[in-house]
């Protein structure tokens, strides 16, 4: 939706998948296959935060994050985040 676009949220977009449930050997998250829309929305938001932290962490300073999301960022910053190539 337009409200999820990076220019509206201040975060990079979450990964987007389509069928089949695995692509090039990479499985799609079970959450996305579950049909639980609330859990899917939460997963997408967390993935957008993670992707932003990996690629453009300076954007998080101005992002509209909840207290829980700020805690998530703090935990992720303390953990060893695996690298992600810029093209994904």
C-alpha positions in Angstrom: 0.0 0.0 0.0 1.2 3.6 -0.4 1.4 4.0 3.3 4.1 1.3 3.4 6.3 3.0 0.8 9.7 4.0 2.0 9.1 7.7 1.4 6.0 7.5 3.7 7.4 5.4 6.6 11.1 6.5 6.6 12.1 2.8 6.4 13.2 0.7 3.4 10.6 -1.7 2.1 10.2 -5.2 3.5 11.1 -8.2 1.2 8.4 -9.1 -1.2 7.7 -12.7 -2.2 5.3 -14.4 -4.6 4.5 -18.0 -5.3 6.1 -20.6 -5.3 6.9 -21.1 -1.6 10.6 -21.4 -2.4 12.6 -19.4 -4.9 16.1 -20.3 -6.0 16.4 -22.6 -3.0 15.4 -19.8 -0.6 12.2 -20.7 1.4 9.5 -18.1 1.8 8.8 -17.3 5.5 6.1 -19.5 7.0 4.4 -16.4 8.3 3.7 -15.3 4.7 2.1 -18.6 3.9 0.0 -18.7 7.1 -2.7 -16.3 6.0 -2.6 -14.6 9.3 -2.8 -10.9 8.2 -1.8 -9.4 11.6 1.3 -11.6 11.8 2.2 -10.9 8.1 1.9 -7.1 8.8 4.2 -7.5 11.9 6.7 -9.6 10.0 6.8 -7.1 7.1 7.3 -4.2 9.5 10.1 -6.1 11.4 11.8 -7.0 8.0 11.6 -3.3 6.9 13.3 -2.3 10.2 16.0 -4.9 9.8 16.6 -4.0 6.1 16.8 -0.4 7.0 19.2 -1.1 9.9 21.5 -3.1 7.6 21.5 -0.7 4.6 20.5 2.8 5.8 20.7 2.9 9.6 20.6 6.7 9.6 17.0 6.6 8.4 16.0 5.0 11.7 16.7 8.2 13.6 13.7 9.9 11.9 11.5 6.8 11.5 8.2 6.7 13.3 8.9 3.7 15.5 7.0 2.4 18.5 8.7 1.7 21.8 8.7 -2.0 21.0 10.2 -1.3 17.6 13.0 0.8 19.2 13.7 -2.1 21.5 13.9 -4.4 18.5 16.4 -2.0 16.9 18.5 -2.0 20.1 18.5 -5.8 20.2 19.5 -6.1 16.6 22.3 -3.5 17.0 23.8 -5.6 19.8 23.6 -8.8 17.8 25.8 -9.8 14.9 23.7 -9.0 11.9 24.6 -11.1 8.8 25.4 -8.9 5.8 22.9 -8.3 3.1 23.9 -7.4 -0.4 22.5 -4.0 -1.6 20.7 -5.5 -4.6 18.3 -7.7 -2.7 
